[in-house]
Each structure stands twice: as C-alpha cells, then as structure tokens.
Amino acid sequence: MPDVVADGLRVLFCGINPGLMTAATGHHFARPGNRFWPALHRSGFTPRQLLPSEQRELLSYGLGITNVVARATARADELSTEEYREGGRLLTRKVARLRPRWLAVVGITAYRAAFDDRTARVGPQERTIGDTRVWVLPNPSGLNAHWTPATLAEEFGRLREAAAE
C-alpha cells in the first residue's frame, strides 16, 4: 500500500494496517463503513469530504497517510505483537526522515503496541520523534462503536486546532 507523504507535512495520519478493501483498491481507509474521511472533513481538515480515491489531494492541505504495519488483513487483531513493534520502529524512522509537525496514530491499541506504551490515552502524547509531536486518535472503523461520528470529528478537530498553532 503506497504512502501518501511529503516532507514537512502538518499532520501525518497513521492507520493501523491496510484492510482488505484498502489493499484491493490501493486507497487508504477505503472500506465504506470507515469514518476516517467523514471525520477529516467534519473536523475542518478538508473543505469537503474526500473520497478514498482522492487521497493524493491530502498533500495540498499539508496532510498525509501511512500505516503502522504494511501487511493487509481483514481485522487488525490478526497482527502479531512483533509486527506492531517492527512497524513502530519503521514508523519512527519514516517520521524522522519526513519531519511532519504532528504524527496522528489512528487507533489507541495500535499506538500502545507499536510504541510499547500501555498507559497512552487518546489525545496528545508526551512522546516526540525528533521535533514531531504525537497525537493518538480513536480508530475510525465502523466497528469502534465507542466513538460516534460526532465525537470522532470532535477529537480530529482538537488535533486540527493544535496543528494550526
């Protein structure tokens, strides 16, 4: 799954790993029930709701997308602890090279596993990667019923405001 990245982004969003539909289409967060694209728009990151096929437009807003783990699976719970840890190491190197202002990991479980931080909560983290600050967002999967479209957009909006400073 190719990254959508450039040097010096405002925010680099980092998904857990590609789902099967994402892998099949080559577009991040492609599953129809995924709420990433609506949350991105409702939070004010984009002026309209982009389609997954329009993912390259994110670069014009200073935004990008990558994943913690490259391997596609039907469900994130199919990933091993070692895959998460190796993904965290690779992500750290990628962030150090690209130098986004913020890394936004989309999924608390993925962040905790990739960075061995069992106490992390949604929101800004104390951890930095070089000058890059880190924010953990809720997983926008439709399976994550704890977060509604409105509360997802609100949390994405908190990051947008922090990234604008």
N, C-alpha and C positions, 0 to 999 in steps of 0.2 A: 504494500500500500504506500504510494508515494506521499511524502510530507508536502504540506503547503507552507513553505517557510521562506524567510529572507532575513538578512542581518538587521538587527536593531528594531525588531517589532515592538509595538506597545505591549501586546499580550500574545503569548504562545499558548494556545489551548492544547492540552494533552489528554487524549482519551485513554481508556484502559487498553484496548486492543481492538482490531477490526472485527466487526461481526461478519457473518457470512454474506449478508447483502452488501455491506460495505466492500468486502473483498471482491464480490462478483461485479459490482458496478464501478469500483475504483473511486468512489466518492465517500468521504468521511460522514459518519452519522447518517447513513442512507436509509436505515430501516424506518418505515412510515410512522411507527409509534414512538420514535425517539424525539425528545423535546428540545434537543440542542439548538436547532435552527430557530424555532419559535422563541426560546429563551434569549437567544442572542439578539433578536430583533426587539422583543418586548422590553429588554433591559436598556435599549438605546445604543448598543454597539453598532447596529446596522440600520440604515434608514428604512429598509423594507425586509421582509422575511426572504432570505435567500433559499434557493433550492440546493440540495446537496451537489447537484451538477454545476452549480455556480461557485463552488468553494474557492476557486482562484481569485474571485473578487474580494475575498477577505484581505488579501495583501494590500489593496488600495485603502483599507481602513486601518492598516498597521497591525493586522491580526494574522495569525497562522494556526495550523493544526499539525500535530504529530500524535504518536501513541507511546505508551509505556512499553508495551510488548507488540512486536510486529506480527506474530502468528494469529491468524484468523481462527475464531472459534464460535460456536453457537451461543455459548454463555461464558462470561468472564470467570466463573468458578471452575472452568476446565483448565485454567492456567496454574502452573506449579509455583511454589514459593521461590524456587531458583529462577524461574522465568521473570518473575516480578523483580527480584534483586538485580539480575543482569540488566533488565530493562531500566532500572533506576540508575545503574552505572552508565549505561549508554546515553540515557537522557541527560544526565549531568554533563557528560562531555559535549553533547549537542548544544545544550543551553550555554555552556562556557564558550563555545565557538560562535553561536548566533547572537548572544547577548541581548535577548529581549528584556524589556523593563520588568515584565511580570511573566512568570510561568504559572498557568492555571491548570492544575491537575483536576480532571473531571471524574471524581469518584474517590471518596474518602478511603475505602478499602484498598484501592489500588495505590494511593499515596502511602498509606501505612505500610503496605507490603513492600513497595519499591524502595522506600527510604527508611525502613525499619523504625518507624515512629508510631508506636501503638497508642500514644496519647493524643495524636493530632485530631483536631476538630475542623469542621467546615469554617472557612474564613482565612484570613492572612496567617501565615506561619512565621515563626522566628527564623527558620532556616533561610539562607540565601545561597545562591550559586553564583559566586563572584558578586557582581552588582545586581543580579537579577533577584527580585523578591518573589516569593512563592505564595500562592493562594490556592486553597482546596475548595472546589465547587462540588455540589451534590451531583451524583450520577443522573443525567437527564433521561435515562432509559425509562420507557413506559412501565417497566417492571418495578421501578422505585416509587412506590405509592406514598412514601412518607413525604415526598415533595410534590406539591401541586404545580401546575403551570405558573400560577401567580407567585408562589414562594420561590420557585426556581428563578423566575425573572427578577425577583427582588434581590436574590443573592448575586446573580450575574450583574445586576445594577450596582451593588456595593463595590464589586471589583471594577466596573467601568468608572465609577467615581474616583476610586483610588488610582486607577491608571491614568486619569486625566490630570492628576496633580503634578 
